[in-house]
Amino acid sequence: MGYLNNDTITVDAILTKHGRYKLSLGGGLDIQHFAISDEGADYSLWNSDHPSGSDSYGEAISAMPMIEAVPDDVSLMQYKLYHGDKTKQHWPVITNVSDHTFRNTTDYIDIIPDTKQHETEPYVWQFSNSNIINFNSPKVDAGHPIGSTDERNPVRTNIPLALEFRGYTQMRLYAKSLDVLGSTNINIIGLTSGARTSISVNVVATR
C-alpha cells in the first residue's frame, strides 16, 4: 500500500491473491504484521542551505510523488525500515557473497554470508527467478512464493517464480537446466540485523 498524496492521509491498498481469497471466505484479513519502507525517497534532495531554515531542509523530499501501491514486495519493498540498536557505532554489513555463473549442472555453489559488526544470524533469501535453480540445501519445498506469481512453472516456460526462504544460514545451489539462458537476483537479508545485500546468479545456456 502507499499514500496517494501528501496533503491528506489517504492510503491506497491493493490486496494480493491470498488476501482476496481470505476476503472471499467472508472473514477479515487478520493482518498481524506489516513492513514500512522508504522506497522512492531521494535523500540527495536534502537541502541544508534552504533559505527558509531547518524546517524546510527536507521540503523537496516530502513533496516527491508517492510510488503507486504494488502487491509485490520483491520489486517494491527493497529497503524496509527497522529498529536498530542505538548503541552500535557501525551498521552491520553482509559480506562473503558474490555473483556467480553456472556453465553446467554438476558444479554447485555454497553461499555462506557473514554479517560484520553483528553476531552470527540466519537470513531471509529471496530469489526473483527460482525456476533456473536446483535447490539442494534447503530443498525447494522449504521456500514459499512471494510477489505476484504463485505457481511453479517449468524452466522452459520462462515464467519467473519468486521464492523466499527464511531462517537459513547458508544455501547450496545447482543450475537446474542448461536449455534456457536465465538469471536470478538473490536478496539476502539478516533476520536480526536487518542488513541487506544482493547478488546475481546466471545460467549460460549450452544446448
Secondary structure, 3 states (H helix, E strand, C coil): CEECCCCCCCEECCCCHHHHHHHHCCCCCCCCCCCCECCCCCHHHCCCCCCCCHHHCCHHHHCCCCCCCCCCCCCCCCCECCCCCCCCCCCCEEECCCCEEECCCCCEEEECCEEECCCCCCEEEEECCHHHEEEEECCHHHCEECCCCCCCCCHHHCCCCCEEEEEECCEEEEECCCCCCEEEEEEEEECCCCCEEEEEEEECCCC
